[in-house]
Amino acid sequence: MTGVRNWLLDGVPRETPGPHLPDGDDQRQHPWWMVMCLTGVDYFSTLGYQPGIAFLAAGVVSPVATLLLVALTLFGALPIYRRVAGESPYGQGSIAMLEKLLPRWGGKLFVLMLLGFVATDFVITITLSAADATAHALENPYAPAALHGERVTVTLVLIAALGAVFLAGFSEAIKIAVALVATYLLLNLVVVVVAVQRVLTHTDLVVHWRHLLSAAHPEPLAVAGVALLVFPKLALGLSGFETGVAVMPLIRAPGGIAGRVRATRRLLTVAALIMSVFLIASSFATTVLIPARAFEPGGEANGRALAYLAHQYLGGAFGTVYDVATIAILWFAGASAMAGLLNIVPRYLPRYGMAPEWTRAPRPLVLVFVAVAFLITVWFHADVDAQGGAYATGVLVLILSAAVAVTISAWRRSGRAATLAFAAVTLVFAYTTVDNVIERPDGVRIASMFIIAIILFSLVSRATRSTELRVTDITFDPVAERFLAETEVVRIIANEPDARDRAEYEEKDREQRDYHHLPDTEPLIFLEVTVPDASEFASELTVTGEERHGYRILRTESATVANAIAAVLLEVRDTTGKRPHVYFNWAEGNPVAAMLRYLVLGEGDIPPLTHEILRRRVPDPRERPQVHVA
């Protein structure tokens, strides 16, 4: 069992709760083009169905609408995420940028809501892609008859296989992604080149398309208007940007953080350019070459326009190879989402105390995400269409949040021109998101379920972890060190600072000596902990010493009072070899209210909490700092 536990928890940082980057681990970092393939299994796999979606949405206007999508990709989404990469180089994405805008609990709850949309986007990517791969596989004439009607079972097997790859490690996942993306793009290149050649050699087809376009929309402005109206339905072609930033820590590049940012920007740019070329060419070729009725539900080109052309112009053998490659990349499209989740979740929830510490390790999280994907798949019966709304909502909300974050950043740093440009892009994405939500409100409902689940789980976890030490480092200044060195028996009075005048310290000193029967000759040290932000979970303590009104005082700031006092006591014991004593008064009031104050404000019934934290940390009472309460 020990070996299994060590394998599961491989990669968990044992000390610091902050972002854990595998900078020195060559097995977990790779060149940017390999990581691009990991994000590309999701991004590039949309080529399988994007031309069909575009035609169903826009009809003969599809190529124009696709041009609009490409323009927004290259001049909107790409500049936004290039800037996001520069401002969140550890892969946190736009969440990290927006987190800074709202302080304290408001910021934490805002991040949890965004994480709900992240979960919606990434988890639905895993389940929808696996379900789509299943649909392609079962529709193939060579599929075994025994599998017909087993859509859910086959999808669960594909998700389990994806999880197994990530349990083996990131390197294995990236190697598979490179092979799949290279094969898939090469096959698509062949299909697109053959299709475009067909169009160029049969100009009558282009003339026919132009007649249809003129008949349906005589005015160019009408064509542009239709393209703008249907654009939200095409927005899934933007799905790769958030994961492109999320996997930044997997990139190996010279030059440290700056090198990683440059490599990520290169990744985003190259992926966007490749996708743009394929989208324009495939949309035009499929619109001109494929009959409109073939795009309809049940038609031969429905959801598989390029596969239709592969069979039509390159033969059954090549078409079957193309089908297999499509199934494979759709199955593995969830890999980029899994990688994104494994990077983003450990950077927020454990740091907030809203997830167990083991969630910093990749393998236990893989099991959790696979289990959630199983539940989603069974809930939706592996239906691709039923999950489409949630997928689009997650993608668009994340892109919109990135646009808002970058616009605010430009307003603060870059001047008016950049601010106006990003603001215009933000308005476009806002329109796209609202239009999608109105048309497919089920996406918001599903995202709300994720948000509620994350918030509830986070609050429960925060409560259960409340008695952890929650201090990552502690430092005493020279004055504080002198106080401790000159005191033979360290006796500390826990004091909640108020006026900090002579009367306050004299009253507290007299009160504690009377309650605990301490002689007037016994030296006492006051310890004062203030809470600047109770929403933080862990703190680094700097303890300063000062003499005030003839009393020796240690001061520090922390997210919680009880945890800070316990940490100071343990540090005194460990650095001086003296077993310290701390003195409290019992707090008055309802204990339930006191516990709530502790969880929300970092204060409350401090004496029993301090004792419980020490008891959990030091089981042997003979070695534990002594807590006195009267």
C-alpha positions as CSV (number, residue, x, y, z in Angstrom):
1,M,0.0,0.0,0.0
2,T,2.9,2.4,0.7
3,G,4.2,2.0,-2.8
4,V,0.7,2.7,-4.3
5,R,0.4,5.8,-2.1
6,N,3.8,7.1,-3.1
7,W,3.0,6.6,-6.8
8,L,-0.4,8.4,-6.4
9,L,1.1,11.3,-4.5
10,D,4.2,11.7,-6.7
11,G,4.7,15.4,-7.4
12,V,3.0,16.8,-4.3
13,P,5.0,19.7,-2.9
14,R,5.8,18.9,0.7
15,E,6.4,22.4,2.0
16,T,5.1,25.4,0.1
17,P,1.4,25.8,-0.7
18,G,2.0,28.1,-3.7
19,P,2.2,27.2,-7.4
20,H,4.3,24.0,-8.0
21,L,6.2,24.3,-11.2
22,P,8.1,21.4,-12.7
23,D,11.0,23.7,-13.8
24,G,13.7,21.2,-13.0
25,D,11.9,18.1,-14.1
26,D,12.7,17.4,-17.8
27,Q,10.4,14.4,-17.8
28,R,7.4,16.8,-17.2
29,Q,8.6,19.6,-19.5
30,H,8.7,19.5,-23.3
31,P,9.4,21.8,-26.3
32,W,6.6,24.2,-27.1
33,W,5.6,22.4,-30.3
34,M,5.0,19.2,-28.4
35,V,2.9,21.0,-25.9
36,M,1.0,22.6,-28.8
37,C,0.0,19.1,-29.9
38,L,-1.4,18.4,-26.4
39,T,-3.6,21.5,-26.7
40,G,-4.2,20.8,-30.4
41,V,-5.9,17.5,-29.9
42,D,-8.9,19.6,-28.7
43,Y,-8.4,22.7,-30.9
44,F,-7.6,20.9,-34.2
45,S,-10.2,18.1,-33.6
46,T,-12.9,20.7,-34.2
47,L,-12.0,20.5,-37.9
48,G,-14.0,17.3,-37.9
49,Y,-17.3,19.1,-37.2
50,Q,-16.7,22.8,-37.6
51,P,-17.5,23.1,-41.3
52,G,-20.7,21.2,-40.8
53,I,-21.7,23.5,-37.9
54,A,-20.9,26.5,-40.0
55,F,-23.1,25.4,-42.9
56,L,-26.0,24.4,-40.7
57,A,-25.8,27.9,-39.1
58,A,-25.1,30.0,-42.1
59,G,-25.9,28.0,-45.2
60,V,-24.2,29.4,-48.3
61,V,-22.9,32.3,-46.2
62,S,-20.7,29.8,-44.3
63,P,-17.4,30.8,-45.8
64,V,-18.0,34.4,-45.0
65,A,-19.0,33.6,-41.4
66,T,-15.8,31.4,-41.1
67,L,-13.8,34.4,-42.3
68,L,-15.3,36.4,-39.5
69,L,-14.4,33.7,-37.0
70,V,-10.8,33.6,-38.3
71,A,-10.5,37.4,-38.1
72,L,-11.7,37.3,-34.5
73,T,-9.3,34.5,-33.8
74,L,-6.2,36.3,-35.2
75,F,-7.1,39.9,-34.2
76,G,-9.1,39.2,-31.0
77,A,-8.6,36.0,-29.2
78,L,-4.9,35.6,-30.1
79,P,-3.8,39.1,-28.9
80,I,-5.8,38.6,-25.7
81,Y,-4.3,35.3,-24.8
82,R,-0.8,36.4,-25.8
83,R,-1.2,39.1,-23.1
84,V,-2.7,36.6,-20.7
85,A,0.3,34.4,-21.1
86,G,2.6,37.3,-20.2
87,E,0.6,38.2,-17.1
88,S,0.0,34.7,-15.7
89,P,3.2,32.8,-16.6
90,Y,2.4,29.9,-14.3
91,G,-0.6,28.9,-16.3
92,Q,-3.3,30.3,-14.1
93,G,-4.8,32.1,-17.1
94,S,-7.3,35.0,-16.8
95,I,-8.4,33.8,-13.4
96,A,-5.1,35.0,-11.9
97,M,-5.6,38.4,-13.5
98,L,-9.1,38.8,-12.3
99,E,-8.3,37.5,-8.8
100,K,-6.4,40.6,-8.1
101,L,-9.4,42.9,-8.8
102,L,-11.5,41.7,-5.8
103,P,-9.9,41.5,-2.4
104,R,-10.7,39.1,0.5
105,W,-13.6,36.7,0.3
106,G,-15.2,38.5,-2.6
107,G,-12.2,37.6,-4.7
108,K,-12.1,34.0,-3.5
109,L,-15.8,33.5,-4.3
110,F,-15.3,35.1,-7.7
111,V,-12.5,32.7,-8.5
112,L,-14.6,29.8,-7.4
113,M,-17.3,30.8,-9.8
114,L,-14.8,31.1,-12.6
115,L,-13.4,27.7,-11.7
116,G,-16.9,26.4,-12.1
117,F,-16.9,27.5,-15.7
118,V,-13.4,26.1,-16.1
119,A,-14.7,22.8,-14.8
120,T,-17.7,23.0,-17.2
121,D,-15.5,23.7,-20.2
122,F,-12.8,21.2,-19.4
123,V,-14.9,18.3,-18.0
124,I,-17.5,18.6,-20.8
125,T,-14.6,18.6,-23.3
126,I,-13.6,15.2,-22.0
127,T,-17.1,13.7,-22.0
128,L,-18.3,15.4,-25.2
129,S,-15.2,14.4,-27.2
130,A,-15.3,10.8,-26.0
131,A,-19.1,10.7,-26.8
132,D,-18.4,12.2,-30.3
133,A,-15.6,9.6,-30.9
134,T,-18.0,6.9,-29.8
135,A,-20.7,8.2,-32.3
136,H,-18.1,8.2,-35.1
137,A,-17.0,4.6,-34.2
138,L,-20.5,3.1,-33.9
139,E,-21.6,4.8,-37.2
140,N,-18.7,3.1,-39.1
141,P,-19.9,0.2,-41.2
142,Y,-17.1,-1.9,-39.8
143,A,-18.1,-1.5,-36.2
144,P,-19.1,-4.8,-34.5
145,A,-22.8,-5.3,-34.3
146,A,-22.5,-6.1,-30.6
147,L,-21.5,-2.5,-29.8
148,H,-24.6,-0.9,-31.4
149,G,-26.8,0.5,-28.6
150,E,-23.8,0.5,-26.2
151,R,-23.0,4.2,-26.6
152,V,-22.6,4.9,-22.9
153,T,-20.4,1.8,-22.2
154,V,-18.1,2.6,-25.1
155,T,-17.8,6.2,-24.0
156,L,-16.9,5.2,-20.5
157,V,-14.2,2.9,-21.8
158,L,-12.7,5.7,-23.8
159,I,-12.7,8.1,-20.8
160,A,-11.1,5.4,-18.6
161,A,-8.4,4.9,-21.3
162,L,-7.7,8.6,-21.3
163,G,-7.4,8.5,-17.5
164,A,-5.0,5.6,-17.7
165,V,-2.7,7.6,-20.0
166,F,-2.5,10.4,-17.5
167,L,-2.0,8.0,-14.6
168,A,1.1,6.8,-16.6
169,G,2.3,10.4,-16.8
170,F,2.3,13.6,-18.8
171,S,5.1,12.5,-21.0
172,E,3.1,9.6,-22.3
173,A,0.1,11.8,-22.9
174,I,2.2,14.3,-24.9
175,K,3.8,11.6,-27.0
176,I,0.4,10.3,-28.0
177,A,-0.8,13.8,-28.7
178,V,2.1,14.5,-31.0
179,A,1.5,11.3,-33.0
180,L,-2.3,12.0,-33.2
181,V,-2.0,15.6,-34.2
182,A,0.7,15.0,-36.8
183,T,-1.3,12.2,-38.4
184,Y,-4.6,14.1,-38.3
185,L,-3.3,17.3,-39.7
186,L,-1.5,15.5,-42.5
187,L,-4.7,13.6,-43.5
188,N,-6.7,16.9,-43.3
189,L,-4.0,18.6,-45.5
190,V,-4.4,15.9,-48.1
191,V,-8.2,16.1,-48.0
192,V,-8.3,20.0,-48.1
193,V,-5.7,20.2,-51.0
194,V,-7.6,17.6,-53.1
195,A,-10.9,19.4,-52.3
196,V,-9.5,22.9,-53.2
197,Q,-8.0,21.5,-56.4
198,R,-11.4,20.1,-57.3
199,V,-13.0,23.5,-56.7
200,L,-10.3,25.2,-58.8
201,T,-10.7,22.8,-61.7
202,H,-14.5,22.9,-61.6
203,T,-15.2,26.6,-61.7
204,D,-18.9,26.0,-62.5
205,L,-19.3,24.9,-58.8
206,V,-18.0,28.2,-57.6
207,V,-20.3,30.0,-60.0
208,H,-23.2,28.0,-58.7
209,W,-22.3,28.9,-55.1
210,R,-22.1,32.6,-56.0
211,H,-25.5,32.4,-57.6
212,L,-27.0,30.8,-54.5
213,L,-25.4,33.4,-52.3
214,S,-26.7,36.3,-54.5
215,A,-30.2,34.8,-54.7
216,A,-30.4,34.4,-50.9
217,H,-28.7,37.7,-50.0
218,P,-28.5,40.2,-52.9
219,E,-26.7,42.9,-50.9
220,P,-23.2,42.5,-49.5
221,L,-24.3,44.1,-46.3
222,A,-26.9,41.5,-45.9
223,V,-24.3,38.8,-46.2
224,A,-22.2,40.5,-43.5
225,G,-25.2,40.9,-41.3
226,V,-26.1,37.2,-41.5
227,A,-22.4,36.3,-40.8
228,L,-22.5,38.4,-37.7
229,L,-25.8,37.0,-36.5
230,V,-24.8,33.4,-36.9
231,F,-21.2,33.9,-35.6
232,P,-22.0,32.8,-32.0
233,K,-22.8,29.3,-33.3
234,L,-19.3,29.0,-34.8
235,A,-17.5,30.1,-31.6
236,L,-16.4,26.6,-30.7
237,G,-13.6,27.1,-33.1
238,L,-12.0,29.2,-30.4
239,S,-11.8,26.4,-27.9
240,G,-8.0,25.9,-27.7
241,F,-6.8,29.2,-26.3
242,E,-7.6,28.7,-22.6
243,T,-5.9,25.3,-22.5
244,G,-3.0,26.7,-24.5
245,V,-2.3,29.0,-21.5
246,A,-3.2,26.5,-18.9
247,V,-0.4,24.0,-19.9
248,M,2.3,26.7,-19.8
249,P,4.2,24.9,-17.0
250,L,4.7,21.9,-19.2
251,I,6.8,24.0,-21.7
252,R,10.6,23.7,-21.5
253,A,12.3,26.9,-22.8
254,P,15.6,28.6,-22.2
255,G,15.4,31.9,-20.3
256,G,13.3,31.0,-17.3
257,I,9.8,32.5,-17.0
258,A,10.4,35.0,-19.9
259,G,11.4,32.1,-22.1
260,R,8.3,30.2,-21.2
261,V,6.1,33.2,-22.0
262,R,7.8,33.6,-25.4
263,A,7.4,29.9,-26.2
264,T,3.7,30.0,-25.1
265,R,3.0,33.0,-27.4
266,R,4.7,31.1,-30.2
267,L,2.5,28.1,-29.4
268,L,-0.7,30.1,-29.5
269,T,0.3,32.0,-32.7
270,V,1.3,28.9,-34.7
271,A,-1.8,26.9,-33.6
272,A,-4.1,29.8,-34.5
273,L,-2.5,30.2,-37.9
274,I,-2.7,26.5,-38.7
275,M,-6.3,26.4,-37.6
276,S,-7.2,29.5,-39.5
277,V,-5.9,28.2,-42.8
278,F,-7.7,24.9,-42.4
279,L,-11.0,26.6,-41.4
280,I,-11.1,28.9,-44.4
281,A,-10.1,26.2,-46.9
282,S,-12.4,23.5,-45.4
283,S,-15.4,25.8,-45.1
284,F,-15.2,27.0,-48.6
285,A,-14.5,23.6,-50.1
286,T,-17.3,21.8,-48.1
287,T,-19.8,24.5,-48.9
288,V,-19.1,24.4,-52.7
289,L,-18.7,20.6,-53.0
290,I,-21.2,19.0,-50.7
291,P,-25.0,19.1,-51.4
292,A,-26.9,21.1,-48.8
293,R,-29.1,18.1,-47.9
294,A,-26.0,16.1,-46.9
295,F,-25.4,18.5,-44.0
296,E,-28.9,17.9,-42.5
297,P,-29.3,15.6,-39.5
298,G,-29.0,12.0,-40.7
299,G,-27.1,13.2,-43.8
300,E,-23.8,11.7,-44.9
301,A,-21.9,14.9,-44.2
302,N,-23.7,15.8,-40.9
303,G,-20.9,16.3,-38.3
304,R,-18.3,14.9,-40.7
305,A,-18.0,17.1,-43.7
306,L,-14.3,16.5,-44.3
307,A,-14.7,12.8,-43.8
308,Y,-17.4,12.9,-46.5
309,L,-15.0,14.5,-48.9
310,A,-12.3,12.0,-48.0
311,H,-14.5,9.1,-48.9
312,Q,-15.9,10.9,-52.0
313,Y,-12.6,11.9,-53.6
314,L,-9.9,9.7,-52.1
315,G,-11.7,6.4,-51.9
316,G,-13.0,4.1,-49.2
317,A,-9.6,3.0,-47.9
318,F,-8.3,6.5,-47.4
319,G,-11.7,7.5,-46.0
320,T,-11.6,4.7,-43.4
321,V,-8.1,5.8,-42.4
322,Y,-9.4,9.3,-42.0
323,D,-12.3,8.0,-39.9
324,V,-10.0,6.1,-37.6
325,A,-7.7,9.2,-37.2
326,T,-10.8,11.3,-36.4
327,I,-12.0,8.9,-33.8
328,A,-8.6,8.7,-32.2
329,I,-8.1,12.5,-32.0
330,L,-11.7,13.0,-30.7
331,W,-11.1,10.4,-28.0
332,F,-7.9,12.2,-27.0
333,A,-9.3,15.7,-27.3
334,G,-10.0,15.5,-23.6
335,A,-6.3,15.3,-23.0
336,S,-5.8,19.0,-23.2
337,A,-8.7,19.6,-20.9
338,M,-7.3,17.0,-18.4
339,A,-3.9,18.7,-18.5
340,G,-5.5,22.1,-17.9
341,L,-7.5,20.8,-14.9
342,L,-4.4,19.2,-13.4
343,N,-2.6,22.5,-13.7
344,I,-5.3,25.0,-12.6
345,V,-7.1,23.2,-9.7
346,P,-3.9,22.7,-7.6
347,R,-3.0,26.3,-7.9
348,Y,-6.2,27.6,-6.3
349,L,-8.3,25.3,-4.2
350,P,-5.4,23.9,-1.9
351,R,-4.0,27.4,-1.6
352,Y,-7.4,28.6,-0.4
353,G,-7.7,25.7,2.0
354,M,-10.7,24.6,-0.1
355,A,-9.3,21.2,-1.1
356,P,-7.2,18.5,0.7
357,E,-3.5,18.8,0.3
358,W,-3.4,15.6,-1.8
359,T,-5.1,17.5,-4.6
360,R,-1.7,19.0,-5.4
361,A,-0.7,15.6,-6.8
362,P,-1.7,14.8,-10.4
363,R,-2.7,11.1,-10.1
364,P,-5.4,11.4,-7.4
365,L,-6.8,14.3,-9.3
366,V,-6.9,12.2,-12.5
367,L,-9.0,9.6,-10.6
368,V,-11.4,12.4,-9.4
369,F,-11.8,13.9,-12.8
370,V,-12.4,10.5,-14.5
371,A,-15.1,9.8,-11.9
372,V,-16.8,13.1,-12.5
373,A,-16.6,12.5,-16.3
374,F,-18.2,9.1,-15.7
375,L,-21.1,10.7,-13.9
376,I,-21.6,13.4,-16.6
377,T,-21.5,10.7,-19.3
378,V,-24.1,8.6,-17.6
379,W,-26.3,11.6,-16.8
380,F,-26.4,12.8,-20.4
381,H,-26.4,9.2,-21.8
382,A,-23.3,10.1,-23.9
383,D,-25.4,12.4,-26.0
384,V,-23.2,14.9,-27.9
385,D,-25.9,17.4,-28.6
386,A,-27.1,17.5,-25.0
387,Q,-23.7,18.5,-23.8
388,G,-23.0,21.1,-26.6
389,G,-24.6,24.0,-24.8
390,A,-22.6,23.5,-21.6
391,Y,-19.4,23.2,-23.7
392,A,-20.1,26.4,-25.6
393,T,-21.0,28.3,-22.4
394,G,-17.8,27.2,-20.7
395,V,-15.6,28.2,-23.6
396,L,-17.2,31.6,-24.2
397,V,-17.3,32.6,-20.5
398,L,-13.6,31.9,-20.1
399,I,-12.8,33.8,-23.3
400,L,-15.0,36.7,-22.1
401,S,-13.3,36.7,-18.7
402,A,-9.9,36.8,-20.4
403,A,-11.0,39.7,-22.6
404,V,-12.3,41.6,-19.6
405,A,-9.0,41.0,-17.7
406,V,-6.8,42.1,-20.6
407,T,-9.0,45.2,-21.2
408,I,-8.5,46.2,-17.5
409,S,-4.8,45.5,-17.7
410,A,-4.5,47.6,-20.9
411,W,-6.4,50.4,-19.2
412,R,-3.9,50.4,-16.3
413,R,-0.7,50.0,-18.3
414,S,-0.9,50.4,-22.1
415,G,-2.8,53.5,-22.8
416,R,-6.0,54.5,-24.6
417,A,-5.5,52.8,-28.0
418,A,-4.9,49.3,-26.6
419,T,-7.7,49.7,-24.1
420,L,-10.2,50.7,-26.9
421,A,-9.1,47.8,-29.1
422,F,-9.4,45.2,-26.3
423,A,-12.7,46.8,-25.2
424,A,-14.1,46.3,-28.7
425,V,-13.1,42.7,-28.7
426,T,-14.6,42.3,-25.3
427,L,-18.0,43.6,-26.6
428,V,-17.9,41.1,-29.4
429,F,-17.3,38.2,-27.0
430,A,-20.0,39.6,-24.7
431,Y,-22.5,39.5,-27.5
432,T,-21.4,36.0,-28.5
433,T,-21.7,34.7,-24.9
434,V,-25.1,36.3,-24.3
435,D,-26.5,35.1,-27.6
436,N,-25.3,31.6,-26.8
437,V,-26.8,31.7,-23.3
438,I,-30.2,32.9,-24.6
439,E,-30.3,30.2,-27.3
440,R,-28.9,27.4,-25.2
441,P,-29.7,28.1,-21.5
442,D,-29.0,24.5,-20.6
443,G,-25.3,25.4,-20.6
444,V,-25.7,28.0,-17.8
445,R,-27.7,25.4,-15.8
446,I,-25.0,22.8,-16.1
447,A,-22.3,25.4,-15.3
448,S,-24.3,26.5,-12.2
449,M,-24.3,22.9,-11.0
450,F,-20.5,22.8,-11.3
451,I,-20.2,26.2,-9.5
452,I,-22.5,25.1,-6.6
453,A,-20.7,21.8,-6.2
454,I,-17.3,23.5,-6.2
455,I,-18.4,26.2,-3.6
456,L,-20.0,23.6,-1.3
457,F,-17.0,21.3,-1.5
458,S,-14.6,24.2,-1.0
459,L,-16.4,25.5,2.1
460,V,-16.6,22.0,3.7
461,S,-12.9,21.4,3.0
462,R,-12.0,24.8,4.4
463,A,-13.9,24.0,7.6
464,T,-12.3,20.5,8.0
465,R,-8.8,21.9,7.4
466,S,-9.3,24.8,9.9
467,T,-7.1,23.1,12.6
468,E,-4.1,22.7,10.4
469,L,-1.1,24.8,11.3
470,R,-1.5,26.9,8.1
471,V,1.9,28.7,8.4
472,T,4.4,28.1,5.7
473,D,7.4,30.0,7.2
474,I,8.1,32.1,10.4
475,T,10.9,34.6,11.0
476,F,11.8,36.5,14.2
477,D,13.4,39.9,14.0
478,P,16.5,40.6,16.2
479,V,14.4,42.3,18.9
480,A,12.1,39.4,19.2
481,E,15.0,36.9,19.3
482,R,16.5,39.0,22.1
483,F,13.3,38.9,24.1
484,L,13.2,35.1,23.9
485,A,16.9,34.6,24.6
486,E,16.8,36.7,27.7
487,T,13.7,34.9,29.2
488,E,14.4,31.7,31.1
489,V,10.8,30.5,31.0
490,V,8.9,31.8,28.0
491,R,5.5,32.9,29.3
492,I,3.3,34.5,26.6
493,I,0.0,36.4,27.1
494,A,-2.2,36.3,24.0
495,N,-3.6,39.8,23.6
496,E,-6.1,41.2,21.1
497,P,-4.7,44.7,20.5
498,D,-7.1,47.6,20.9
499,A,-5.9,51.1,22.0
500,R,-2.4,49.7,22.8
501,D,-2.0,52.3,25.5
502,R,-0.5,51.8,29.0
503,A,-3.9,51.1,30.6
504,E,-4.6,48.2,28.2
505,Y,-1.3,46.4,29.0
506,E,-1.4,47.1,32.7
507,E,-5.0,45.7,32.9
508,K,-4.1,42.6,30.8
509,D,-1.0,41.9,32.8
510,R,-2.8,42.2,36.2
511,E,-5.7,40.1,34.9
512,Q,-3.5,37.2,33.7
513,R,-1.3,37.2,36.8
514,D,-4.4,37.0,39.0
515,Y,-6.2,34.3,37.0
516,H,-3.1,32.1,36.6
517,H,-1.4,32.9,40.0
518,L,1.7,34.3,38.4
519,P,4.0,36.3,40.7
520,D,4.8,39.9,39.9
521,T,8.5,39.0,39.4
522,E,7.7,36.6,36.6
523,P,8.5,38.2,33.2
524,L,5.7,38.0,30.6
525,I,5.7,38.6,26.9
526,F,2.6,39.8,25.0
527,L,1.8,38.3,21.7
528,E,-0.5,40.2,19.3
529,V,-1.8,38.8,16.1
530,T,-3.8,41.0,13.6
531,V,-5.7,39.6,10.7
532,P,-5.4,41.7,7.5
533,D,-7.2,39.2,5.2
534,A,-9.0,36.2,6.8
535,S,-9.8,34.8,3.4
536,E,-6.2,33.6,2.9
537,F,-5.5,30.1,4.1
538,A,-1.8,30.0,4.8
539,S,0.6,32.7,5.9
540,E,4.2,33.5,6.2
541,L,4.8,35.1,9.6
542,T,7.3,37.8,10.4
543,V,7.4,38.3,14.2
544,T,8.7,41.7,15.3
545,G,9.5,42.7,18.9
546,E,8.9,46.0,20.5
547,E,9.0,47.5,24.0
548,R,5.9,49.6,24.8
549,H,5.0,51.2,28.1
550,G,7.6,49.0,29.8
551,Y,6.2,45.7,28.3
552,R,7.7,43.4,25.9
553,I,5.5,42.7,22.9
554,L,5.7,40.3,19.9
555,R,3.6,41.3,16.9
556,T,2.7,39.5,13.7
557,E,0.0,39.4,11.0
558,S,-1.8,36.2,9.9
559,A,-4.9,34.9,8.2
560,T,-6.0,33.4,11.6
561,V,-5.1,34.2,15.2
562,A,-5.2,30.7,16.7
563,N,-3.0,29.1,14.0
564,A,-0.5,31.9,14.2
565,I,-0.2,31.6,18.0
566,A,0.3,27.9,17.7
567,A,3.0,28.4,15.0
568,V,4.8,31.0,17.2
569,L,4.8,28.6,20.2
570,L,6.2,25.7,18.2
571,E,8.9,27.9,16.6
572,V,9.9,29.2,20.1
573,R,10.2,25.6,21.3
574,D,12.2,24.5,18.3
575,T,14.6,27.4,18.1
576,T,15.3,28.1,21.8
577,G,14.8,24.6,23.3
578,K,12.4,26.1,25.8
579,R,8.9,24.8,26.2
580,P,6.7,27.9,26.1
581,H,3.5,28.7,28.0
582,V,0.6,30.7,26.6
583,Y,-2.2,32.3,28.8
584,F,-5.8,33.0,27.7
585,N,-9.1,33.9,29.2
586,W,-12.2,31.9,28.2
587,A,-14.2,33.8,25.6
588,E,-17.8,34.7,26.3
589,G,-20.6,34.0,23.8
590,N,-22.1,31.2,21.7
591,P,-19.5,28.6,20.7
592,V,-21.2,28.1,17.3
593,A,-21.0,31.8,16.5
594,A,-17.4,31.8,17.7
595,M,-16.5,29.0,15.3
596,L,-18.2,30.8,12.4
597,R,-16.2,33.9,13.3
598,Y,-13.0,31.8,13.2
599,L,-13.8,30.3,9.8
600,V,-14.8,33.7,8.2
601,L,-12.9,36.3,10.1
602,G,-9.9,34.3,11.5
603,E,-10.9,35.1,15.1
604,G,-13.3,33.5,17.5
605,D,-12.8,31.1,20.5
606,I,-9.0,31.2,20.3
607,P,-7.9,29.1,23.4
608,P,-9.5,25.7,22.5
609,L,-8.6,26.1,18.8
610,T,-4.9,26.9,19.7
611,H,-4.8,23.8,21.9
612,E,-6.4,21.6,19.2
613,I,-3.9,22.8,16.6
614,L,-1.0,22.0,18.9
615,R,-2.5,18.7,19.9
616,R,-2.8,17.6,16.3
617,R,0.7,18.8,15.5
618,V,2.4,17.4,18.7
619,P,0.6,14.3,19.9
620,D,2.9,13.9,23.0
621,P,1.7,16.3,25.7
622,R,5.1,16.3,27.3
623,E,6.7,17.9,24.2
624,R,3.7,20.2,23.5
625,P,3.7,24.0,24.4
626,Q,1.4,24.4,27.3
627,V,-1.9,26.2,27.0
628,H,-3.4,27.8,30.1
629,V,-7.0,29.1,30.1
630,A,-8.8,30.7,33.0
